[in-house]
Amino acid sequence: MASLSSNQFDHSLALKKAYPFEKYIIHVHSDSDTANQLVSWQFPNGHIVQLVFFGNGKAELFSLPPSLILPEEGENGIFYTEQEVLLFLRNVKQAEKN
């Protein structure tokens, strides 16, 4: 039984390390049917952001505080590269809390 818990913990840790700003990740939900993952971050400024990561390498904005508007999120909230995701999360982390 302890082995199962250890494996689940290792899997959860591996998922967190797959995404930027891992120390701020508060939840990762994996959809076994689609292989998509919903990742939630909470930054020290209190902002909570959620992105859905698709198997094809794209990510899409799932939720963002209404007070936070960042030009880098694009018109449709879709990110095509890891660099776009990293820039977006960095801007959320640095944003002032309203």
MOPAC internal coordinates of N, CA, C and O (Angstrom, degrees):
PM7 1SCF
backbone

  N    0.0000 0     0.00 0     0.00 0    0    0    0
  C    1.4336 1     0.00 0     0.00 0    1    0    0
  C    1.5234 1   111.28 1     0.00 0    2    1    0
  O    1.2310 1   119.17 1   138.12 1    3    2    1
  N    1.3135 1   119.18 1   -41.88 1    3    2    1
  C    1.4617 1   121.95 1   179.62 1    5    3    2
  C    1.5191 1   110.88 1   -62.75 1    6    5    3
  O    1.2310 1   120.71 1   146.82 1    7    6    5
  N    1.3105 1   116.26 1   -33.18 1    7    6    5
  C    1.4555 1   121.06 1   179.34 1    9    7    6
  C    1.5261 1   110.87 1   -63.18 1   10    9    7
  O    1.2310 1   120.58 1   138.86 1   11   10    9
  N    1.3253 1   116.51 1   -41.14 1   11   10    9
  C    1.4593 1   120.42 1   178.55 1   13   11   10
  C    1.5260 1   111.00 1   -62.24 1   14   13   11
  O    1.2310 1   120.33 1   134.57 1   15   14   13
  N    1.3124 1   116.98 1   -45.43 1   15   14   13
  C    1.4628 1   120.79 1   178.57 1   17   15   14
  C    1.5165 1   110.80 1   -61.61 1   18   17   15
  O    1.2310 1   120.66 1   138.91 1   19   18   17
  N    1.3167 1   116.34 1   -41.09 1   19   18   17
  C    1.4628 1   121.06 1   179.19 1   21   19   18
  C    1.5249 1   110.29 1   -62.80 1   22   21   19
  O    1.2310 1   120.40 1   137.58 1   23   22   21
  N    1.3331 1   116.83 1   -42.42 1   23   22   21
  C    1.4626 1   120.30 1   179.19 1   25   23   22
  C    1.5219 1   111.19 1   -64.85 1   26   25   23
  O    1.2310 1   120.32 1   139.85 1   27   26   25
  N    1.3260 1   116.99 1   -40.15 1   27   26   25
  C    1.4583 1   119.99 1   178.00 1   29   27   26
  C    1.5203 1   110.57 1   -64.32 1   30   29   27
  O    1.2310 1   120.39 1   139.06 1   31   30   29
  N    1.3287 1   116.85 1   -40.94 1   31   30   29
  C    1.4615 1   121.20 1   178.18 1   33   31   30
  C    1.5219 1   110.10 1   -63.88 1   34   33   31
  O    1.2310 1   120.22 1   135.08 1   35   34   33
  N    1.3296 1   117.18 1   -44.92 1   35   34   33
  C    1.4641 1   121.23 1   179.48 1   37   35   34
  C    1.5211 1   110.86 1   -61.27 1   38   37   35
  O    1.2310 1   120.31 1   139.64 1   39   38   37
  N    1.3343 1   117.02 1   -40.36 1   39   38   37
  C    1.4638 1   120.83 1   179.32 1   41   39   38
  C    1.5265 1   110.39 1   -65.19 1   42   41   39
  O    1.2310 1   120.49 1   136.37 1   43   42   41
  N    1.3249 1   116.67 1   -43.63 1   43   42   41
  C    1.4635 1   121.23 1   178.50 1   45   43   42
  C    1.5210 1   110.93 1   -62.06 1   46   45   43
  O    1.2310 1   120.42 1   136.58 1   47   46   45
  N    1.3147 1   116.80 1   -43.42 1   47   46   45
  C    1.4650 1   121.56 1   178.80 1   49   47   46
  C    1.5234 1   110.43 1   -63.86 1   50   49   47
  O    1.2310 1   120.17 1   138.85 1   51   50   49
  N    1.3232 1   117.27 1   -41.15 1   51   50   49
  C    1.4662 1   121.07 1   179.12 1   53   51   50
  C    1.5225 1   110.67 1   -63.26 1   54   53   51
  O    1.2310 1   120.11 1   139.68 1   55   54   53
  N    1.3327 1   117.39 1   -40.32 1   55   54   53
  C    1.4659 1   120.26 1   177.97 1   57   55   54
  C    1.5168 1   110.84 1   -62.54 1   58   57   55
  O    1.2310 1   120.03 1   136.06 1   59   58   57
  N    1.3190 1   117.55 1   -43.94 1   59   58   57
  C    1.4642 1   120.89 1   179.84 1   61   59   58
  C    1.5225 1   111.05 1   -61.51 1   62   61   59
  O    1.2310 1   120.26 1   139.19 1   63   62   61
  N    1.3271 1   117.10 1   -40.81 1   63   62   61
  C    1.4620 1   120.40 1  -177.60 1   65   63   62
  C    1.5236 1   112.21 1   -70.79 1   66   65   63
  O    1.2310 1   120.26 1   166.96 1   67   66   65
  N    1.3216 1   117.11 1   -13.04 1   67   66   65
  C    1.4605 1   121.28 1   179.86 1   69   67   66
  C    1.5242 1   112.23 1   -79.25 1   70   69   67
  O    1.2310 1   120.22 1   170.99 1   71   70   69
  N    1.3315 1   117.19 1    -9.01 1   71   70   69
  C    1.4612 1   121.39 1  -175.04 1   73   71   70
  C    1.5213 1   111.15 1  -123.00 1   74   73   71
  O    1.2310 1   120.46 1   -27.52 1   75   74   73
  N    1.3486 1   116.72 1   152.48 1   75   74   73
  C    1.4713 1   119.81 1   179.41 1   77   75   74
  C    1.5250 1   111.90 1   -67.24 1   78   77   75
  O    1.2310 1   121.36 1   -21.90 1   79   78   77
  N    1.3270 1   115.01 1   158.10 1   79   78   77
  C    1.4676 1   122.54 1   179.36 1   81   79   78
  C    1.5292 1   110.99 1    54.58 1   82   81   79
  O    1.2310 1   121.13 1  -134.42 1   83   82   81
  N    1.3251 1   115.44 1    45.58 1   83   82   81
  C    1.4697 1   121.07 1  -174.78 1   85   83   82
  C    1.5208 1   113.70 1   -56.12 1   86   85   83
  O    1.2310 1   119.99 1   148.56 1   87   86   85
  N    1.3309 1   117.62 1   -31.44 1   87   86   85
  C    1.4650 1   118.04 1  -177.04 1   89   87   86
  C    1.5305 1   112.60 1   -70.54 1   90   89   87
  O    1.2310 1   120.11 1   166.19 1   91   90   89
  N    1.3274 1   117.39 1   -13.81 1   91   90   89
  C    1.4640 1   121.15 1   178.32 1   93   91   90
  C    1.5301 1   113.03 1  -100.16 1   94   93   91
  O    1.2310 1   120.36 1   178.94 1   95   94   93
  N    1.3249 1   116.92 1    -1.06 1   95   94   93
  C    1.4672 1   120.11 1   179.53 1   97   95   94
  C    1.5221 1   108.84 1   -72.24 1   98   97   95
  O    1.2310 1   121.47 1   -53.45 1   99   98   97
  N    1.3321 1   114.80 1   126.55 1   99   98   97
  C    1.4629 1   119.25 1   179.72 1  101   99   98
  C    1.5251 1   111.78 1  -106.57 1  102  101   99
  O    1.2310 1   120.25 1   163.80 1  103  102  101
  N    1.3378 1   117.13 1   -16.20 1  103  102  101
  C    1.4638 1   118.70 1   179.52 1  105  103  102
  C    1.5257 1   110.14 1  -163.89 1  106  105  103
  O    1.2310 1   121.14 1   -38.88 1  107  106  105
  N    1.3359 1   115.42 1   141.12 1  107  106  105
  C    1.4621 1   122.21 1   171.49 1  109  107  106
  C    1.5222 1   106.83 1  -129.47 1  110  109  107
  O    1.2310 1   121.05 1   -57.53 1  111  110  109
  N    1.3283 1   115.60 1   122.47 1  111  110  109
  C    1.4674 1   120.37 1   177.29 1  113  111  110
  C    1.5220 1   108.06 1  -113.77 1  114  113  111
  O    1.2310 1   120.84 1   -57.26 1  115  114  113
  N    1.3269 1   115.99 1   122.74 1  115  114  113
  C    1.4624 1   121.51 1   178.79 1  117  115  114
  C    1.5181 1   109.81 1  -103.34 1  118  117  115
  O    1.2310 1   120.76 1   -47.92 1  119  118  117
  N    1.3195 1   116.16 1   132.08 1  119  118  117
  C    1.4591 1   121.70 1   175.75 1  121  119  118
  C    1.5239 1   107.66 1   -95.32 1  122  121  119
  O    1.2310 1   120.39 1   -68.55 1  123  122  121
  N    1.3132 1   116.86 1   111.45 1  123  122  121
  C    1.4634 1   120.81 1  -175.72 1  125  123  122
  C    1.5292 1   112.32 1   -68.16 1  126  125  123
  O    1.2310 1   119.73 1   156.77 1  127  126  125
  N    1.3214 1   118.11 1   -23.23 1  127  126  125
  C    1.4649 1   120.64 1   179.75 1  129  127  126
  C    1.5260 1   112.44 1   -76.81 1  130  129  127
  O    1.2310 1   120.30 1   143.17 1  131  130  129
  N    1.3230 1   117.03 1   -36.83 1  131  130  129
  C    1.4696 1   120.29 1  -174.32 1  133  131  130
  C    1.5235 1   113.86 1  -110.47 1  134  133  131
  O    1.2310 1   119.86 1   165.82 1  135  134  133
  N    1.3248 1   117.88 1   -14.18 1  135  134  133
  C    1.4693 1   123.99 1  -174.56 1  137  135  134
  C    1.5268 1   112.09 1    69.35 1  138  137  135
  O    1.2310 1   120.03 1  -169.18 1  139  138  137
  N    1.3330 1   117.56 1    10.82 1  139  138  137
  C    1.4658 1   121.15 1   174.31 1  141  139  138
  C    1.5187 1   109.07 1   -78.31 1  142  141  139
  O    1.2310 1   121.06 1   -26.02 1  143  142  141
  N    1.3297 1   115.59 1   153.98 1  143  142  141
  C    1.4554 1   120.09 1   178.39 1  145  143  142
  C    1.5213 1   109.75 1  -132.22 1  146  145  143
  O    1.2310 1   121.31 1   -46.93 1  147  146  145
  N    1.3242 1   115.09 1   133.07 1  147  146  145
  C    1.4586 1   122.45 1   174.86 1  149  147  146
  C    1.5233 1   106.64 1   -99.71 1  150  149  147
  O    1.2310 1   120.74 1   -61.58 1  151  150  149
  N    1.3263 1   116.18 1   118.42 1  151  150  149
  C    1.4639 1   121.30 1  -176.97 1  153  151  150
  C    1.5225 1   108.66 1  -114.84 1  154  153  151
  O    1.2310 1   121.00 1   -47.27 1  155  154  153
  N    1.3374 1   115.69 1   132.73 1  155  154  153
  C    1.4684 1   122.19 1  -179.25 1  157  155  154
  C    1.5174 1   109.88 1  -116.52 1  158  157  155
  O    1.2310 1   120.76 1   -48.79 1  159  158  157
  N    1.3241 1   116.15 1   131.21 1  159  158  157
  C    1.4635 1   122.97 1   175.77 1  161  159  158
  C    1.5189 1   108.90 1  -116.30 1  162  161  159
  O    1.2310 1   120.56 1   -34.61 1  163  162  161
  N    1.3205 1   116.53 1   145.39 1  163  162  161
  C    1.4631 1   121.24 1   168.16 1  165  163  162
  C    1.5183 1   106.62 1  -128.23 1  166  165  163
  O    1.2310 1   121.11 1   -61.20 1  167  166  165
  N    1.3320 1   115.48 1   118.80 1  167  166  165
  C    1.4561 1   121.27 1  -176.04 1  169  167  166
  C    1.5230 1   110.87 1   -93.53 1  170  169  167
  O    1.2310 1   119.93 1   -17.06 1  171  170  169
  N    1.3405 1   117.74 1   162.94 1  171  170  169
  C    1.4683 1   121.18 1  -178.73 1  173  171  170
  C    1.5269 1   113.72 1   -56.73 1  174  173  171
  O    1.2310 1   120.10 1   154.25 1  175  174  173
  N    1.3299 1   117.41 1   -25.75 1  175  174  173
  C    1.4663 1   120.46 1   178.72 1  177  175  174
  C    1.5291 1   111.95 1   -78.48 1  178  177  175
  O    1.2310 1   120.10 1  -179.16 1  179  178  177
  N    1.3285 1   117.41 1     0.84 1  179  178  177
  C    1.4565 1   122.04 1   177.29 1  181  179  178
  C    1.5161 1   114.95 1    93.30 1  182  181  179
  O    1.2310 1   119.80 1   168.84 1  183  182  181
  N    1.3271 1   117.99 1   -11.16 1  183  182  181
  C    1.4606 1   120.79 1  -178.62 1  185  183  182
  C    1.5282 1   110.52 1   -70.44 1  186  185  183
  O    1.2310 1   121.11 1   -47.03 1  187  186  185
  N    1.3245 1   115.47 1   132.97 1  187  186  185
  C    1.4627 1   122.19 1   174.63 1  189  187  186
  C    1.5226 1   107.35 1  -113.11 1  190  189  187
  O    1.2310 1   121.06 1   -51.08 1  191  190  189
  N    1.3243 1   115.57 1   128.92 1  191  190  189
  C    1.4581 1   122.60 1  -178.26 1  193  191  190
  C    1.5225 1   108.09 1  -129.20 1  194  193  191
  O    1.2310 1   120.86 1   -37.48 1  195  194  193
  N    1.3315 1   115.95 1   142.52 1  195  194  193
  C    1.4538 1   120.81 1   176.43 1  197  195  194
  C    1.5243 1   109.27 1  -127.56 1  198  197  195
  O    1.2310 1   121.38 1   -45.79 1  199  198  197
  N    1.3305 1   114.96 1   134.21 1  199  198  197
  C    1.4546 1   121.79 1   175.48 1  201  199  198
  C    1.5211 1   108.65 1  -125.04 1  202  201  199
  O    1.2310 1   120.73 1   -35.29 1  203  202  201
  N    1.3275 1   116.20 1   144.71 1  203  202  201
  C    1.4571 1   121.76 1   172.14 1  205  203  202
  C    1.5227 1   106.71 1  -100.62 1  206  205  203
  O    1.2310 1   120.72 1   -53.06 1  207  206  205
  N    1.3229 1   116.24 1   126.94 1  207  206  205
  C    1.4551 1   122.13 1   177.04 1  209  207  206
  C    1.5211 1   108.15 1  -104.19 1  210  209  207
  O    1.2310 1   121.13 1   -52.37 1  211  210  209
  N    1.3266 1   115.43 1   127.63 1  211  210  209
  C    1.4550 1   121.92 1  -178.97 1  213  211  210
  C    1.5203 1   109.41 1   -97.97 1  214  213  211
  O    1.2310 1   120.69 1   -20.40 1  215  214  213
  N    1.3138 1   116.29 1   159.60 1  215  214  213
  C    1.4573 1   121.52 1  -178.96 1  217  215  214
  C    1.5185 1   113.89 1   -62.89 1  218  217  215
  O    1.2310 1   119.83 1   160.14 1  219  218  217
  N    1.3203 1   117.94 1   -19.86 1  219  218  217
  C    1.4661 1   121.32 1  -177.54 1  221  219  218
  C    1.5276 1   113.11 1   -87.30 1  222  221  219
  O    1.2310 1   120.23 1  -173.20 1  223  222  221
  N    1.3356 1   117.16 1     6.80 1  223  222  221
  C    1.4585 1   120.69 1   177.91 1  225  223  222
  C    1.5167 1   114.44 1    94.15 1  226  225  223
  O    1.2310 1   120.25 1   170.63 1  227  226  225
  N    1.3341 1   117.12 1    -9.37 1  227  226  225
  C    1.4658 1   120.03 1   177.68 1  229  227  226
  C    1.5227 1   110.01 1   -83.93 1  230  229  227
  O    1.2310 1   121.29 1   -20.70 1  231  230  229
  N    1.3138 1   115.14 1   159.30 1  231  230  229
  C    1.4638 1   121.71 1   174.48 1  233  231  230
  C    1.5212 1   107.64 1  -134.88 1  234  233  231
  O    1.2310 1   121.37 1   -26.28 1  235  234  233
  N    1.3235 1   114.99 1   153.72 1  235  234  233
  C    1.4617 1   120.28 1  -179.97 1  237  235  234
  C    1.5233 1   109.23 1  -135.51 1  238  237  235
  O    1.2310 1   121.41 1   -41.29 1  239  238  237
  N    1.3152 1   114.90 1   138.71 1  239  238  237
  C    1.4542 1   121.33 1   177.29 1  241  239  238
  C    1.5239 1   109.12 1   -64.33 1  242  241  239
  O    1.2310 1   120.60 1   -54.46 1  243  242  241
  N    1.3326 1   116.46 1   125.54 1  243  242  241
  C    1.4629 1   121.90 1   178.96 1  245  243  242
  C    1.5215 1   110.67 1  -101.94 1  246  245  243
  O    1.2310 1   120.48 1   135.20 1  247  246  245
  N    1.3344 1   116.69 1   -44.80 1  247  246  245
  C    1.4674 1   119.32 1   175.48 1  249  247  246
  C    1.5154 1   110.54 1  -151.75 1  250  249  247
  O    1.2310 1   121.97 1   -29.78 1  251  250  249
  N    1.3246 1   113.84 1   150.22 1  251  250  249
  C    1.4558 1   123.13 1  -177.38 1  253  251  250
  C    1.5226 1   106.63 1  -152.25 1  254  253  251
  O    1.2310 1   119.38 1   -39.12 1  255  254  253
  N    1.3283 1   118.78 1   140.88 1  255  254  253
  C    1.4646 1   118.96 1   177.20 1  257  255  254
  C    1.5326 1   110.36 1   -56.84 1  258  257  255
  O    1.2310 1   119.69 1   -42.17 1  259  258  257
  N    1.3300 1   118.19 1   137.83 1  259  258  257
  C    1.4661 1   121.10 1  -177.94 1  261  259  258
  C    1.5266 1   113.35 1   -59.37 1  262  261  259
  O    1.2310 1   120.22 1   152.69 1  263  262  261
  N    1.3237 1   117.18 1   -27.31 1  263  262  261
  C    1.4627 1   120.50 1  -178.39 1  265  263  262
  C    1.5228 1   112.51 1   -77.59 1  266  265  263
  O    1.2310 1   120.39 1   170.58 1  267  266  265
  N    1.3118 1   116.86 1    -9.42 1  267  266  265
  C    1.4606 1   120.89 1  -173.93 1  269  267  266
  C    1.5213 1   110.03 1  -106.44 1  270  269  267
  O    1.2310 1   120.80 1   -68.16 1  271  270  269
  N    1.3253 1   116.08 1   111.84 1  271  270  269
  C    1.4615 1   121.06 1   177.54 1  273  271  270
  C    1.5173 1   107.19 1  -123.51 1  274  273  271
  O    1.2310 1   121.47 1   -61.13 1  275  274  273
  N    1.3171 1   114.79 1   118.87 1  275  274  273
  C    1.4598 1   120.26 1  -178.23 1  277  275  274
  C    1.5204 1   109.35 1  -120.11 1  278  277  275
  O    1.2310 1   119.59 1   -51.23 1  279  278  277
  N    1.3279 1   118.38 1   128.77 1  279  278  277
  C    1.4603 1   120.21 1  -178.14 1  281  279  278
  C    1.5238 1   113.19 1   -62.54 1  282  281  279
  O    1.2310 1   119.79 1   154.44 1  283  282  281
  N    1.3300 1   118.00 1   -25.56 1  283  282  281
  C    1.4588 1   120.70 1  -176.61 1  285  283  282
  C    1.5235 1   113.19 1   -71.48 1  286  285  283
  O    1.2310 1   119.88 1   167.37 1  287  286  285
  N    1.3331 1   117.83 1   -12.63 1  287  286  285
  C    1.4572 1   118.69 1  -177.93 1  289  287  286
  C    1.5262 1   111.96 1   -72.14 1  290  289  287
  O    1.2310 1   119.95 1   165.15 1  291  290  289
  N    1.3127 1   117.69 1   -14.85 1  291  290  289
  C    1.4533 1   120.89 1   178.20 1  293  291  290
  C    1.5169 1   111.73 1    78.31 1  294  293  291
  O    1.2310 1   121.46 1    -9.46 1  295  294  293
  N    1.3101 1   114.82 1   170.54 1  295  294  293
  C    1.4604 1   120.35 1  -177.53 1  297  295  294
  C    1.5188 1   112.37 1   -67.53 1  298  297  295
  O    1.2310 1   120.76 1   142.73 1  299  298  297
  N    1.3193 1   116.15 1   -37.27 1  299  298  297
  C    1.4599 1   119.08 1  -173.29 1  301  299  298
  C    1.5236 1   113.55 1  -106.67 1  302  301  299
  O    1.2310 1   119.50 1   179.95 1  303  302  301
  N    1.3174 1   118.56 1    -0.05 1  303  302  301
  C    1.4601 1   121.04 1   178.40 1  305  303  302
  C    1.5118 1   114.29 1    71.07 1  306  305  303
  O    1.2310 1   119.97 1  -159.90 1  307  306  305
  N    1.3246 1   117.65 1    20.10 1  307  306  305
  C    1.4632 1   121.33 1   179.36 1  309  307  306
  C    1.5234 1   109.18 1  -104.71 1  310  309  307
  O    1.2310 1   121.34 1   -44.42 1  311  310  309
  N    1.3253 1   115.04 1   135.58 1  311  310  309
  C    1.4621 1   121.85 1   179.43 1  313  311  310
  C    1.5245 1   107.89 1  -113.20 1  314  313  311
  O    1.2310 1   120.71 1   -49.00 1  315  314  313
  N    1.3235 1   116.25 1   131.00 1  315  314  313
  C    1.4541 1   120.43 1  -175.24 1  317  315  314
  C    1.5206 1   113.27 1  -101.98 1  318  317  315
  O    1.2310 1   120.04 1   165.00 1  319  318  317
  N    1.3304 1   117.52 1   -15.00 1  319  318  317
  C    1.4626 1   120.17 1  -179.21 1  321  319  318
  C    1.5250 1   110.40 1  -134.58 1  322  321  319
  O    1.2310 1   121.07 1   -19.98 1  323  322  321
  N    1.3140 1   115.55 1   160.02 1  323  322  321
  C    1.4663 1   120.92 1   176.04 1  325  323  322
  C    1.5266 1   110.66 1   -62.42 1  326  325  323
  O    1.2310 1   120.35 1   146.20 1  327  326  325
  N    1.3329 1   116.94 1   -33.80 1  327  326  325
  C    1.4610 1   120.86 1  -179.92 1  329  327  326
  C    1.5256 1   111.25 1   -64.80 1  330  329  327
  O    1.2310 1   120.17 1   141.42 1  331  330  329
  N    1.3332 1   117.29 1   -38.58 1  331  330  329
  C    1.4672 1   120.48 1   177.21 1  333  331  330
  C    1.5257 1   110.92 1   -63.73 1  334  333  331
  O    1.2310 1   120.50 1   137.64 1  335  334  333
  N    1.3288 1   116.65 1   -42.36 1  335  334  333
  C    1.4688 1   121.16 1   178.13 1  337  335  334
  C    1.5174 1   109.89 1   -62.82 1  338  337  335
  O    1.2310 1   120.50 1   133.77 1  339  338  337
  N    1.3238 1   116.65 1   -46.23 1  339  338  337
  C    1.4636 1   121.47 1  -179.07 1  341  339  338
  C    1.5273 1   111.22 1   -60.94 1  342  341  339
  O    1.2310 1   119.97 1   134.80 1  343  342  341
  N    1.3239 1   117.67 1   -45.20 1  343  342  341
  C    1.4630 1   121.66 1   178.62 1  345  343  342
  C    1.5288 1   110.58 1   -61.70 1  346  345  343
  O    1.2310 1   120.41 1   135.55 1  347  346  345
  N    1.3148 1   116.82 1   -44.45 1  347  346  345
  C    1.4579 1   121.25 1   179.43 1  349  347  346
  C    1.5300 1   110.96 1   -60.30 1  350  349  347
  O    1.2310 1   120.31 1   130.07 1  351  350  349
  N    1.3275 1   117.02 1   -49.93 1  351  350  349
  C    1.4675 1   120.51 1  -178.72 1  353  351  350
  C    1.5248 1   111.61 1   -65.10 1  354  353  351
  O    1.2310 1   120.47 1   143.14 1  355  354  353
  N    1.3180 1   116.71 1   -36.86 1  355  354  353
  C    1.4752 1   120.23 1   177.42 1  357  355  354
  C    1.5330 1   109.93 1   -62.03 1  358  357  355
  O    1.2310 1   120.29 1   138.23 1  359  358  357
  N    1.3206 1   117.04 1   -41.77 1  359  358  357
  C    1.4681 1   120.72 1   179.00 1  361  359  358
  C    1.5273 1   111.96 1   -66.77 1  362  361  359
  O    1.2310 1   120.28 1   142.21 1  363  362  361
  N    1.3297 1   117.07 1   -37.79 1  363  362  361
  C    1.4700 1   120.33 1   176.53 1  365  363  362
  C    1.5201 1   109.42 1   -64.06 1  366  365  363
  O    1.2310 1   120.59 1   135.64 1  367  366  365
  N    1.3173 1   116.49 1   -44.36 1  367  366  365
  C    1.4690 1   121.35 1  -178.87 1  369  367  366
  C    1.5261 1   111.19 1   -60.92 1  370  369  367
  O    1.2310 1   120.40 1   143.24 1  371  370  369
  N    1.3277 1   116.84 1   -36.76 1  371  370  369
  C    1.4635 1   121.11 1  -176.16 1  373  371  370
  C    1.5313 1   113.38 1   -88.35 1  374  373  371
  O    1.2310 1   120.36 1   171.03 1  375  374  373
  N    1.3196 1   116.92 1    -8.97 1  375  374  373
  C    1.4706 1   120.31 1  -177.30 1  377  375  374
  C    1.5217 1   110.83 1   -67.81 1  378  377  375
  O    1.2310 1   121.47 1   -32.80 1  379  378  377
  N    1.3173 1   114.80 1   147.20 1  379  378  377
  C    1.4676 1   120.97 1   176.46 1  381  379  378
  C    1.5159 1   109.29 1   -72.57 1  382  381  379
  O    1.2310 1   120.74 1   -34.54 1  383  382  381
  N    1.2952 1   116.20 1   145.46 1  383  382  381
  C    1.4665 1   121.22 1   174.68 1  385  383  382
  C    1.5162 1   108.01 1   -80.03 1  386  385  383
  O    1.2310 1   120.47 1   -54.32 1  387  386  385
  N    1.3463 1   116.71 1   125.68 1  387  386  385
  C    1.4726 1   121.09 1   179.63 1  389  387  386
  C    1.5058 1   110.61 1   -89.42 1  390  389  387
  O    1.2310 1   120.10 1   180.00 1  391  390  389

